[in-house]
C-alpha cells in the first residue's frame, strides 16, 4: 500500500475513534414551582468558561463533551444559582 494512502487511512480511523469518545448533555430548564420553561437561562460547565443559553423553550444541548460526569451551573436573573 502506498504510504500516503496508509497515512490518510490511519488519520481517518483516528478521527472516528476520537469522535466515539465524546458525548453530549441536553436538557430543559424549568421553574420548579410552576413547571414553565425558562428561556435564555445560562448553563456553564463548572470549572470552565464554556457556556450556552437555553432556547425559547428552555432547551439546551452541549456537544463534544468528554465521557464521564460533568457539573453544570444554571443562572437566570431573579433565580438562585443552581449547581
C-alpha positions in Angstrom: 0.0 0.0 0.0 1.3 3.5 -0.8 2.5 5.3 2.3 0.5 8.4 1.5 -2.8 6.4 1.4 -1.9 4.5 4.6 -1.3 7.7 6.5 -4.7 9.0 5.3 -6.4 5.8 6.4 -4.8 6.0 9.8 -5.8 9.6 10.2 -9.4 8.8 9.3 -9.5 5.9 11.7 -8.1 8.1 14.5 -10.8 10.7 13.8 -13.5 8.0 14.1 -12.1 6.6 17.3 -11.6 10.0 18.9 -15.1 11.1 17.8 -16.5 8.0 19.5 -15.1 9.1 22.8 -17.1 12.3 23.2 -20.7 12.7 24.3 -23.2 15.4 24.9 -25.5 16.8 27.5 -29.0 18.0 26.9 -32.0 19.0 28.9 -34.6 21.6 29.8 -34.5 24.4 32.4 -37.9 24.9 34.1 -39.3 26.8 37.1 -39.6 24.3 40.0 -42.8 25.8 41.3 -44.9 26.1 38.1 -43.0 23.9 35.5 -42.8 26.7 33.0 -39.7 26.7 30.8 -37.0 29.4 31.3 -35.8 30.8 28.0 -32.3 32.2 27.8 -31.0 30.8 31.1 -27.3 30.4 31.2 -25.7 27.0 31.5 -22.0 26.8 32.3 -19.8 23.7 32.7 -18.4 24.0 36.2 -14.7 24.8 36.2 -14.6 26.1 32.6 -15.5 29.1 30.6 -17.7 27.0 28.3 -21.4 28.0 28.4 -24.6 28.2 26.4 -28.0 29.7 26.8 -31.3 27.9 26.7 -33.6 28.4 23.7 -37.1 29.9 23.8 -38.4 26.6 25.1 -35.8 26.2 27.9 -33.9 23.6 26.0 -30.1 23.3 25.9 -27.5 20.9 24.3 -23.8 20.7 24.9 -21.9 18.8 22.3 -18.4 17.3 22.2 -18.1 16.6 25.9 -15.6 14.0 27.2 -17.3 10.9 28.6 -17.8 10.9 32.4 -19.6 13.0 34.9 -19.8 16.8 34.5 -21.2 19.5 36.7 -23.2 22.4 35.4 -24.2 25.8 36.9 -27.6 27.3 35.9 -28.1 31.0 36.2 -31.0 33.3 35.4 -31.9 36.8 36.7 -34.4 36.6 39.6 -33.5 32.9 40.5 -30.9 31.5 42.8 -27.9 29.9 41.1 -28.3 26.1 40.8 -25.5 23.5 40.6 
